[in-house]
Amino acid sequence: MEFASPVSKLDLAGKILIVPIVSTANVSQLAVDLLIVSLGLTRQAIIDPGYFIPVVGGREDDEVGVTTPAELYGKEGVPVIVVQHRSPPLKAKKQDYIDHFLRFIQECGVTAVLFLAGVDLSNRTDDQMLTPTYQLQPPNTPPLTSSPLHSLSTLPIPVYRSAVPQKPGAVGNEDPVPFIPGAGLTRRLLSSIPKSWSIPTAALLRFALDGDNRDDALSLAAATAEVVGVLPSNVEWKQPKSWTGLFGTPHDQTLYG
C-alpha cells in the first residue's frame, strides 16, 4: 500500500499541511476536528494504517465506510490540507513512519507544514502561565518570513522553552529541539527533519490537562486558523456530531434547587 491512498481527487500542491500529533488531552486532534467541520473538508486519502495501533469507527454524518487511524482531509478552493490522527504509530514503527511521512511531505508539493500538539500543563514555568499557546520551529526549517507561515513572526505567540531538561546536569551541547512533555512524537518528528529540508515548518503547542478540552481545542483551532489565514473572524466554529456526549452531559440544574 502506498503511504497515502486517494479516495477522491487528491491535489496537495500549493497547500499548507496541518498535522495534529497524538498528545496530551488529544487537544490537537480535537482542534483538527473543528477545522474539518467548520471548513467543510472531506476525506481525500487514507494513510497506510499499517504504521498505527489499529482503530476503526463510524464516519461523521452517516457517510459510507469507516474511519481509519490516519486520513487526509481537504476541499477544492481551501488553502489547507489536514491530517486527522486517531491513534499513534506502533512503537516498533515510529521512526519508519516518520521517515516515510517526511518523504511524503517533500514530494507532495505542499508549501508549508504546521504541526499541532498538546503539552503537559503540569510542566510549565511561571512565565508560561501568561499564555497557553506557544510556537516552535525546527532547526532545519527555511525562514518563515516569506512563507505561508509568516504571521508567526508577528502574532503574539511566544517561542516554547522547555521547563524540563532532557539531560539534567549536562553543560552545553543541548539538543536543538527542546524536550516537550506529553507531546508524543512532536520532538522526534522535528528532530528528524533533514538539513536539506526546503519546506517552511513550525509547530503550535497548547498546554492542557485531560478533561473537557473543548475550550482548549477551540483556542488551538482559532490560533491555527489565524496563522494560516483560513477563517475570517465572523465565521462560527462548528463542533462535529461525534462530540455529542463525548465529555458527558450537563448536570440536571434541578439538583441545585
Salt bridges, closest charged atoms under 4 A:
ASP61 OD1 - LYS241 NZ 3.51
GLU63 OE1 - ARG59 NH2 3.29
GLU71 OE2 - ARG43 NH1 2.65
GLU71 OE1 - ARG86 NH1 2.88
ASP96 OD1 - HIS100 ND1 3.01
ASP175 OD1 - LYS167 NZ 3.84
ASP175 OD2 - ARG187 NH2 2.90
ASP212 OD2 - ARG214 NH2 2.50
ASP216 OD1 - ARG206 NH1 3.12
